[in-house]
Amino acid sequence: MRTDDLAVALDALADVLIPGTEEWPAPSELKLGADLIARLREQETNALRAAVTALESAGWHSSTTDAERVARMSQFAESEPELFEILRRCVYFGYYAQPRVVSVLRGLGYDINEAPQPRGYRMDPLTTKDVAGVDTRRLVWIPANRVGTVLRRAS
């Protein structure tokens, strides 16, 4: 599948997962598919390509109504939960990182910015009760091969 075709297919799938409204732009308006392909590593892009291929094999493009597309997506979520989770996670992370979406969130009063460092986000002050159970002697180590991908969760 050509990259341009993959981007168009991802836009259509993302529009089902996150339908646009007057206030919220549709993922296809943002060209989310092309943005995902540009930003994700080859491993994630290949997983998205596999998800698109599986959905197309299940008749995604022959589904003409929104209700049919939602039904196909639900069937896909049940039959291919791992691929669906990758698709959903990539679409959600990509969508909510878009500058236009961040602007909508800010307009609703959320403290969010595209790059939270170095300023960070506002937090309520921690109390003694909040940190009482923290073991300051416990080391946390996550192997490098478990960091940096949306394909699996670090444990």
N, C-alpha and C positions, 0 to 999 in steps of 0.2 A: 504494500500500500504506500503510495506516494505521501510525502510529508504534508503537502497541501490538502490531500484528501483526508488524512488523519486529523488535521486541524479542524476541517469542516465537520467531520463526524463527531469529534470531541465537543465542538460547540453545540451540536444538536443534542447530544447526550446530556451535556451540562445544563441546557435549557430545561430538560425534564427534571433534573435533580434540584435546580434552583430557578424556578420560573421568574421572569422579570415582572415588575409591576411599574406603576407610574413613578414611584419613588426609587425603586431598586432596579438598576440596569440588568438586562438579561445577559448571561455569560457570552452569548454570541455577539451582542453589541460591543462587548469588550475585547472580542477576538481572543477569548480565554484559551481556546485550543492551541493557537499559534504560540501564545505566551507560555503555556505549559511545556510545549515541545522545546521552546528556546531555553527554558530554565531548568528542566529536569535532566537528570543524568540518563544515559542510554538505558540503564536497567529499568528505570521507572517508565521511560518512553516505550520500551518494549512491552512492559506489562500493560500499559494503556492500549497499545496496538493489539495485544491479545484480547483485551476486553472488548474493543470495537469489533474485532473479527468474530468473536463469540456472539455478540449481539446481532451483527449482520447475518450470521448463519441462522440465528433464531428468527429471522424475518423482520428485523428492526426497520429497514427501509420500506418494507411493504406495509408497515403500520402507518396509516394516513391520519388518524385522529390523535389528539393529545391523550385521550383515554386509552387508546390501544398502545401508545408508546409507554405510558405509565405502567400498563399491565405487563408489557414485555420487560420493562426494567425490573418490576417486582419479581417476575419469573427468573430473570437473570440473577437477582440478589439471592434467591433461594437455591438455584442450581449451581451457581459459581460464587459462593460467598467470599472467597479470597480475592478473586478478580474484582468483584463488585466493591469490596472494601478499599482496594487500591484506587479504583476509579473514583469512588466517593471522596476519599481522603484527598486525593490530588485536586479534584474539582473544588472542594470546599476550601482547602488551604490557598489554592490559586485565586479563587474568587474573592475571598475576604482580604487578600493582600493587594487587590487592584486599587489604585488611587481613587477612582470614582466611588468605589464601595466604601473605602476608608472615609471619604468626604461625607457620605450618607451617615455613617456611624458617628462621626464627629457631630454632624447636625442634630443627631438624636441625643447628644450629650455624653457619648462615650469618650473616655480618655484613651484615644488610640492614635498611633502615628505609624508611618510606614517603617521607620527604623527606630525602635525604642531606645537604642543606645545613643549617646551616653545618658540621656535624661531619665530614661526608664518610665514607669507608670506610677501614678499615685497609689499609695497603699495606706490602709488604716495602720496606725502604730501597733506594733506587737506588744502583747502583754506578757507578764511572767507566766501566766497560764498557757499562752500560745506556745511557748518555747520550753516548758517544763519537761516534756517528754523527749526532747532532742538529745541524742547521745553524741556529744561532741568528739568522742574518741573513735566513733565508727567511720571507717574509710569507705567511700563509695567509689567503685571503679567500674567503668563501662568500657569494654573492649572497643578499640577504634573501629572495628568492622561492624559494630552495632550502632554506630553513630552516623547521622547524616543521611538517612534514607527514610522516606515515608512508606516504604514497603512493609516494614515490620516495626513493632514497638520495642524499645529497649526495656530490659527487665531490671 
